[in-house]
């Protein structure tokens, strides 16, 4: 069996407003060699998602960088306009 080799990682980030000044972003990674670790520009995380508080009317921009088991990296970005009001 040939050893796993680094490849191109494609990272897709999807963000959504949850209402009540909350947001959530999820990263999905394709390619490379699992498992993946993630870092975020809005926070530090080791999973493929991040959520938090935000000010209503302010756009949250999130970039996730994924690193696979053999050190290959890829990045993706997403954004969402933060909403006020009750949770969705």
C-alpha positions in Angstrom: 0.0 0.0 0.0 1.4 3.4 -1.0 1.7 6.0 1.8 -0.9 8.9 1.9 0.3 11.9 0.1 -0.6 15.6 0.5 -3.0 17.0 -2.0 -5.0 20.1 -2.6 -7.6 20.9 0.2 -10.8 22.7 -0.8 -12.4 24.4 2.1 -15.9 25.8 2.0 -17.2 28.0 4.7 -20.9 28.6 5.3 -22.1 31.2 7.8 -25.6 31.9 9.0 -27.3 34.4 11.3 -29.1 32.8 14.2 -30.9 35.9 15.4 -30.5 37.3 18.9 -27.0 38.6 17.9 -25.6 35.2 17.2 -24.0 33.6 14.2 -22.5 30.2 13.3 -20.0 29.2 10.6 -19.1 25.7 9.4 -16.2 24.6 7.3 -16.3 21.6 5.1 -13.0 20.2 3.7 -12.5 18.0 0.7 -9.2 16.4 -0.4 -6.0 15.7 1.4 -5.7 13.2 4.2 -8.1 13.2 7.2 -8.2 14.1 10.0 -8.2 17.9 9.6 -7.5 20.6 12.1 -8.9 24.1 11.7 -7.9 27.6 12.7 -10.3 30.6 12.3 -9.7 34.3 11.9 -12.5 35.1 14.4 -11.4 32.6 17.0 -9.2 29.6 17.5 -10.9 26.3 17.0 -9.9 22.7 16.4 -13.2 21.7 14.8 -14.9 22.6 11.6 -17.3 25.1 13.1 -17.4 28.3 15.1 -20.2 30.4 16.6 -20.4 33.4 18.7 -22.0 36.7 19.5 -22.1 39.7 17.2 -23.5 43.1 17.0 -26.8 43.4 15.0 -26.2 45.0 11.6 -22.5 44.2 11.5 -21.2 41.7 8.9 -19.1 38.8 10.3 -16.4 37.7 8.0 -14.8 34.3 8.8 -11.9 32.5 7.2 -11.0 28.9 8.1 -7.7 27.4 7.3 -7.6 23.6 7.4 -4.5 21.5 7.8 -4.6 17.8 7.0 -2.8 14.8 8.6 0.3 15.3 6.4 0.5 19.1 6.6 -1.3 20.3 3.5 -3.4 23.4 4.0 -6.3 25.2 2.3 -8.5 28.1 3.2 -12.0 29.3 2.6 -14.1 32.3 3.6 -17.7 33.1 4.4 -19.7 36.0 5.8 -23.0 36.8 7.3 -24.9 39.9 8.3 -25.7 39.7 12.1 -29.3 40.0 13.0 -31.0 41.2 16.2 -34.2 39.8 17.6 -35.2 36.4 18.9 -33.1 33.2 18.1 -34.0 31.3 15.0 
